[in-house]
Amino acid sequence: MAYDRAITVFSPDGRLFQVEYARVAVTRGTTNAGIKFEDGIVLMADKNIASRLMEAESIEKLFQIDEHVGCATSGLVADARVLVDYARIVAQINKVTYDEKISVDLLVKRICDYKQNYTQYGGVRPFGTALLVGGWDDTGAHLFETDPRGALVSYKAGSIGAGRNTVLEMFEEKYRDDISLDEAILLGLEGLQQSKEEKLDAGMVEIGYAKRDESFQMLNRDEVGKYLDKLES
């Protein structure tokens, strides 16, 4: 019997092959990185445009979920967009119901519950995307990685996508708990650069950050270019 034909059938050694295939789809996606700094988090993504005819602005890898939360995606972009829309609804429902911003860990758990549902029932398939979700709340800055299984892990500095292992190895060596926003951005860009052969281009990189008592913000192309110039120097 082919155990990978149905999402609900375990193999004799306890594996769900369709879920594992979804995780492979993530490893074929572009490399993203997230880093916690002194009073917030920064997220960045390499768009990795395949053709010069494509409009780089039309490809989104970073999304704002709520005022204080953003996420980076790797894998199937369409799947990620569905999850981002769901997360935004969850955040707004919490705000309307309780008149306060949703905590980052609760939001991530709700996203992961939604993902897990798509590994348990027939007639559906797992989401072929992973999310790096970062933000701040009353308990401080948080960075979570989610995968197609619906599992979540909290990181000080994390990465998803094709160059994940390369980026994490560099973070292991150079990350500090007292890192500043500028240092975090440069460290993340260095990790993205090491994960690919071509030189990073300002139009192909998205960077966003959330600081305590400030809304999630995205850097424009000129600001990204200045950080890339610093990295080269």
HELIX and SHEET records of a PDB file:
HELIX    1   1 PHE A   17  THR A   27  1                                  11    
HELIX    2   2 ALA A   56  SER A   58  5                                   3    
HELIX    3   3 VAL A   77  TYR A   98  1                                  22    
HELIX    4   4 VAL A  104  ASN A  117  1                                  14    
HELIX    5   5 ARG A  164  LYS A  174  1                                  11    
HELIX    6   6 LEU A  181  GLN A  194  1                                  14    
HELIX    7   7 ALA A  202  MET A  204  5                                   3    
HELIX    8   8 ARG A  221  GLU A  232  1                                  12    
SHEET    1   A 5 ALA A 157  ILE A 160  0                                        
SHEET    2   A 5 ASN A  32  PHE A  37 -1                                        
SHEET    3   A 5 GLY A  40  ASP A  46 -1                                        
SHEET    4   A 5 VAL A 205  LYS A 211 -1                                        
SHEET    5   A 5 GLN A 217  MET A 218 -1                                        
SHEET    1   B 5 LEU A  62  ASP A  66  0                                        
SHEET    2   B 5 VAL A  69  GLY A  75 -1                                        
SHEET    3   B 5 THR A 129  ASP A 137 -1                                        
SHEET    4   B 5 GLY A 140  THR A 146 -1                                        
SHEET    5   B 5 LEU A 152  SER A 154 -1                                        
END                                                                             
